Amino acid sequence: MRHTSTPNNYYGSSAPILQPAAPDYRKLFLHNLDFKLNQEDLCRIFGVFGRVTGVQLPKDKEGRTRGLGFIEFETHESARKAL
């Protein structure tokens, strides 16, 4: 994956973007997520772009989500639309 920078976001900080290196990617990296979101929420939100086949929300030692995650789609076209 290539790492690029973006202009300042709504909160005034510059957030990195990870761009897929492979032209047929299906998995996307998500960051700056609300800590209250769960897997079902992400499936519902991103399901409008295509069939979601997997969601990963890493957690800290206390079991809380870390504000980042991965979502995988059935097709590359669905992942591309979600960007």
C-alpha angles and dihedrals in degrees: 000000000000119000118219134168128237131207117267112298128223091284094052098252128113111240124198121237122213112212120200113253095203119072092221099052120155101173123077131195114228125197139172089043122164107259090228094063118107135190093271091053092053092047090052095045097045096033090086088072096052144297112327112216100180145010127192122189110179114215134208126238091278092054097254121135115255099223094258138081150147130257124194125201130203092239138030090234091060091050091048091052091052091058 
